[in-house]
Amino acid sequence: MTALIQLIISVLLFFVLFFGIAFILNMLLKSTWIMAGFYPFVVCAIVDKISTADYFLKPKYAFQQLWHGITHLLPADIIMLSGGLIGALLAGFVIRGLRNSGYTMF
């Protein structure tokens, strides 16, 4: 029961976090889908647990670690990361809707 509550709270936190970040980035950069395109890189940074510099210094090792991290994700991790993706995508739809409604700030 405790694990289910933690999962629900984690999904909500990821959703709100990535919705907020995506909304602000979309508003400041005047680009609707910037975070939705950038989200896979964020997931890679979360999953691989290595330095980003390793992709340039030791690419074979880095991509092996990334593949290992992706293939060994638990269902709870996938659900949490999906919540973040939904938040990033929803921010794009909200920004697009605000622009279509005439709000020029967005």
N, C-alpha and C positions, 0 to 999 in steps of 0.2 A: 504494500500500500504506500509506503514511504517513497519507494522508487517511482511509482506512478505520479505522485505529487511532484517530486523533483523533476521528472520528465516534462510535465505540463508547465511548470514554472520556467524551466530551461527553454522550452519552445517559445513561450511568450517573451522571454528576455531576448532571445535571438531575433525574433520577429520585430520587436520594438527597436532593438539596437540597429539592425540593418535597415529598417524602415526609416529611422531617423537619420542615419548616415547617408543613405541614398537620397532622401528628400533634400537634405542640405546640399549635397554635391550636385544634384540635378538643378537646384535653384541657383547655386552660385556659378556653375559652369554652363548654364543654359543648355544642358544636354539631358534628354529625357531618360535614356537607358544606360548612363555611364556606370552605375554601380551594378546593374544586372550583367553587364559585360565584364566587369572587374571581379565579380563574385567568385568565379572559379579559381582565380589566383589567391583570393583570401582563403578559400577552402583548402587549397594546396598548402598554404602557409600554416594552417591549423593542423592538417593531417600529417605532414611529413616530419615534423619535429626536428628539422635541421636548419642550418643557416641558409639564407637566400644566396649568399655568395658561393655556396657549394654547387649551385647549378652552373656556375661559370668556371669554378676551380676544379670540381670533381663531378662532371655531369653524369657519368655512368652511375656512380654511387648515389647521387641525388635522385635521379629518376627511379632507381631501384627502391630507394627509401619511400619515395612518393607512391609507387605502385604497391609496395607492401602496406603502407598506411591506408590507401584507398580500399584494397581488397580485404583488410582486416577491420573495417569499420563495423561496429555493433549496430543493431537496429535502432537503438536509442540515439546514437550519434547521427545516423542518417536522418532520423526524424527531426532532430535539433537543427541540423544543417539545412534541411528542407524548409523549416520555419524561417530561417534567415533568408533563404532564396525567395520565399513567398513575400516576405517583408520588402525586399529590394525591388521585386517586380511590382508590388502594389504601390510603392512610392512612385514608380514610373507612370503608372496609370493615373494616380492622383495628380501628379504634376501635369500630365497631358490634359486631364479633365479641367484643371484650373486654368491652363492656358486657353483651352477651347471656350471656357466661360468668360474670357476677357480679362483675366488677371495678368497684366503685363509684367508684374514683378517676377513671375515664375516662368 
